[in-house]
C-alpha cells in the first residue's frame, strides 16, 4: 500500500463527495485498483481511475466540479468509447470514465458499474471507509482486449492463485458480453485453463 500513499487523500475527498448519494455507484479501477488487490504492476500509479455508468456522469461531475480540469465529453479511439472527465484532487490526477465500452479482437465489452458494484465488486476498508474496486475479472478481460501482457499476466497469476474466488465474476462478465472465438482461445492461453 506504500505506493498508494500519495493517492489516499484524493480517494478520501472522492468518498466524501460521492458517498452522500448511494444511487451513484462508482468503482476504482486501473493501476490503483490492481495495487489495492495486491497485483504487482511494478510501479507507482500515475493517476486514479474511477468508473461510473452513463447516468452518473453529470451528477458525479457536479459533486467534483470544484476540482474539474475539463467537462465530461464523449471520447472514442479505435477500441474504446467513453465519457471522460478529469480532475485534480489533492495533488492527484483523477480520470472519471463513464459508460466505458471496448471493441477489440472481434469482441464487445460494456462496463456496467451498477451491476459490478451490486454483485461482483471487491470491497475493502481504507482509512475507515469502504471502497469498491473493479473485480480482477474485469481488469483481466480489459487488458487482454487491449493486448497488454504487462498487465494481464500478473492479473491472471493472481486470479489463478485463488480461482474459486474470481470464477463467478469471470463467468458473469463472459456471459453478459460478446466474445469471439479468437478472444476466448487467447483468454484460455493467458489463464492456462478452460473458461
C-alpha positions in Angstrom: 0.0 0.0 0.0 3.0 2.3 0.2 2.8 3.0 -3.5 -0.8 4.3 -2.9 0.0 6.7 0.0 0.1 9.8 -2.3 -3.3 8.9 -3.7 -5.2 8.3 -0.4 -6.1 12.0 0.2 -7.8 12.1 -3.3 -9.7 8.9 -2.5 -10.9 10.4 0.8 -12.2 13.5 -1.0 -14.0 11.5 -3.6 -15.6 9.3 -0.9 -16.8 12.3 1.0 -18.2 13.9 -2.2 -19.8 10.8 -3.7 -20.9 8.7 -0.6 -23.7 11.1 0.1 -25.8 9.6 -2.7 -25.8 5.8 -2.7 -27.6 6.0 -6.1 -24.3 6.8 -7.8 -22.2 3.7 -7.8 -18.6 4.2 -8.6 -15.6 1.9 -8.5 -11.8 2.3 -8.5 -10.0 0.5 -11.4 -6.8 0.7 -13.3 -3.4 0.6 -11.5 -4.8 1.8 -8.2 -7.4 -0.9 -8.1 -4.9 -3.5 -9.0 -2.5 -2.5 -6.2 -5.3 -2.5 -3.7 -5.9 -6.1 -4.7 -2.2 -6.9 -4.3 -1.5 -7.3 -8.0 2.1 -6.1 -8.6 2.3 -3.8 -11.6 5.9 -2.8 -10.8 5.3 1.0 -10.5 3.5 3.8 -8.7 0.1 4.7 -10.2 0.3 7.8 -12.4 -3.4 8.7 -11.8 -6.6 7.4 -10.2 -9.3 5.9 -12.4 -12.9 6.0 -11.3 -15.6 4.1 -13.3 -19.2 5.1 -13.4 -22.3 4.4 -15.6 -23.6 6.9 -18.1 -26.5 8.1 -15.8 -23.9 9.1 -13.2 -21.7 11.2 -15.5 -23.3 14.6 -14.8 -24.2 14.0 -11.1 -20.7 12.9 -10.4 -19.2 15.9 -12.3 -21.4 18.2 -10.2 -20.1 16.8 -7.0 -16.5 17.0 -8.1 -16.8 20.3 -10.1 -14.6 22.2 -7.7 -11.7 20.0 -8.8 -12.5 19.8 -12.5 -9.9 20.5 -15.2 -12.5 19.9 -18.0 -16.1 18.8 -18.5 -17.4 15.3 -19.4 -17.2 14.7 -23.1 -17.5 11.7 -25.4 -14.1 10.2 -26.2 -13.5 7.5 -28.8 -10.5 5.6 -30.0 -10.2 2.7 -32.4 -11.1 0.3 -29.5 -12.6 2.5 -26.7 -15.6 4.7 -26.2 -16.5 6.5 -23.0 -17.5 9.8 -21.5 -14.3 11.2 -19.9 -13.7 13.9 -17.4 -10.6 14.9 -15.4 -10.0 16.4 -12.0 -7.0 17.5 -9.9 -7.7 16.4 -6.3 -5.1 16.7 -3.5 -2.3 16.6 -6.0 -3.6 13.5 -7.8 -4.8 13.4 -11.4 -8.2 11.7 -11.4 -9.9 10.4 -14.6 -13.6 9.6 -14.4 -14.6 7.1 -17.1 -18.4 6.9 -17.8 -20.2 4.4 -19.9 -17.0 2.6 -20.9 -17.1 0.2 -23.9 -14.3 -1.7 -25.5 -14.4 -3.3 -29.0 -11.4 -5.3 -30.0 -10.5 -8.8 -31.1 -14.0 -9.1 -32.7 -15.5 -8.8 -29.2 -17.5 -6.2 -27.4 -17.3 -5.4 -23.7 -19.7 -3.0 -22.0 -18.7 -2.0 -18.4 -21.8 -2.0 -16.2 -20.8 -0.3 -13.0 -24.1 -0.6 -11.3 -24.1 -4.3 -11.9 -20.5 -4.7 -10.8 -21.0 -2.6 -7.7 -24.1 -4.6 -6.7 -22.8 -8.1 -7.4 -19.1 -8.5 -8.2 -17.0 -5.6 -6.9 -14.4 -6.3 -4.3 -14.9 -4.2 -1.2 -12.0 -3.0 1.1 -11.7 -0.8 4.1 -9.4 2.2 3.5 -8.9 4.7 6.3 -12.2 3.5 7.9 -14.2 3.9 4.6 -15.5 1.1 2.4 -14.2 1.4 -1.1 -15.4 -0.6 -4.2 -12.9 -2.0 -6.6 -13.4 -3.2 -10.1 -13.1 -7.0 -10.0 -9.9 -8.6 -11.3 -12.0 -10.4 -13.9 -12.8 -7.0 -15.4 -9.2 -6.0 -15.3 -8.2 -9.3 -17.0 -10.7 -9.0 -19.8 -10.0 -5.4 -20.4 -6.2 -5.9 -20.6 -6.5 -8.9 -22.8 -8.7 -6.9 -25.2 -6.1 -4.1 -25.3 -3.3 -6.6 -25.6 -1.3 -5.6 -22.5 0.6 -8.6 -21.3 2.4 -6.5 -18.8 -1.0 -6.1 -17.1 -2.9 -9.3 -17.9 -0.1 -11.7 -16.9 0.2 -10.5 -13.3 -3.6 -10.3 -13.1 -4.0 -13.9 -14.4 -1.4 -15.1 -11.9 -3.2 -13.5 -9.0 -6.6 -14.9 -10.2 -5.3 -18.4 -10.7 -3.8 -18.4 -7.2 -7.5 -18.4 -5.9 -9.6 -19.4 -8.9 -12.7 -20.1 -6.9 -12.7 -16.5 -5.6 -12.6 -15.0 -9.1 -14.5 -17.5 -11.2 -18.0 -16.1 -10.5 -17.1 -12.7 -11.7 -15.3 -14.0 -14.8 -18.3 -16.3 -15.7 -20.8 -13.4 -15.3 -18.8 -11.0 -17.4 -18.2 -13.6 -20.1 -22.0 -14.3 -20.2 -23.1 -10.6 -20.2 -20.9 -9.6 -23.2 -20.0 -10.7 -26.7 -16.7 -12.6 -27.2 -15.1 -14.0 -30.3 -13.7 -17.5 -30.6 -10.3 -15.9 -31.1 -10.6 -13.9 -27.9 -11.8 -17.0 -25.9 -8.8 -19.0 -27.1 -6.4 -16.2 -26.2 -8.0 -15.9 -22.7 -7.6 -19.6 -22.1 -4.0 -19.4 -23.0 -3.5 -16.5 -20.6 -5.2 -18.3 -17.8 -3.8 -21.7 -18.6 -7.3 -23.1 -18.0 -10.6 -23.8 -19.8 -13.2 -21.0 -19.4 
